Amino acid sequence: MRPMIIAIDGYSSCGKSTLARQLAEILNYRYIDSGAMYRAITYALLRKQVDLDDIEAIQQALQDICLDVKYDPIQQRSVVWLNGQPVEEEIRSWEVSEAVSRVAAIPEIRAFAVTQQQAMGRQRGLVMDGRDIGTVVFPDAEVKIFMTADLHTRALRRWKELREKHPEISVEEVERNLRERDLIDTQRTVGPLKKADDAFVIDNTYLDEAQQLQVALDHVKAVAQNLPA
Ligand code: DC
C-alpha cells in the first residue's frame, strides 16, 4: 500500500486524536495533532502576555516561536515542543483550552501553522487531525474522515478526563466551553471547521473506541484498494 495522508477533522472532544493515534500505529504512519500546535502557540502568547487584539504584537511574537513535533519513546506518542522544550502538559491546561479557539481564528496564526503542517506531510505516510486538514492543509489527502458526536456526550467524555485535575469544573461548564469552541471553529473566516465534500463521516455518539476504529479501518482499506498502483 503506497503511503497516504489521512486527514481527520471534526468537533472538539470527538475522539479524533484517539482514532488518529490508533490508525497511525496500525499503519506505521506519523501522527500529528494539529490542535496541539495551536495550543502551543496559545501557550506561548499567554506566557508572554501578548494582547490578542494586537496583530503587530502577535506577528512579532510568532517570530520567536519555534514549534516541533517529536516522538517520545517513553510516552510512545508524538509531543509538541516549543522553543526546544516539550510542552505537552502545559498546553492541556484549562487556561489554554479557554483561549485557543480565539487564537486559532487569527488568520496570521493559521497561515503560520498551516505552512508547517504542509511541510510535515511532504513525505506522506501521515495521519493528521484538526479542523481544516481535509479542506485547507491537505485537500489532496487520500483519506478524509469527518468526526462528530452529540454535544452532551462530548461534554461528558471531556469532563471525565478533566475531573481529576479540575474537580471544580462542572459538566455544564465543559458543555458551555465546547459549544463556544464549536461556534468559533465553524464561524471563523479562515479555515473554518467544515466537512470536506469527499469526507467520510463517523458519528461516534453510540460507538465505542473499538467500533469506531473498525469503521475507520474498513474505510481506509476500501480507499487504498481503489488507489492507482
Ligand atoms: O483539537 P484541539 O481541541 O486540541 O484543538 C484546539 C483548538 O485549536 C480548537 O479550539 C480548534 C483549533 N484548531 C484549529 O483551529 N485548526 C486545527 N487544524 C486544529 C485545531
Boltz pocket constraint, residues with backbone or C-beta under 6 A from the ligand:
constraints:
  - pocket:
      binder: B
      contacts: [[A, 12], [A, 13], [A, 34], [A, 35], [A, 36], [A, 38], [A, 39], [A, 97], [A, 100], [A, 101], [A, 104], [A, 105], [A, 129], [A, 130], [A, 131], [A, 132], [A, 133], [A, 181], [A, 185], [A, 191]]
      max_distance: 6.0
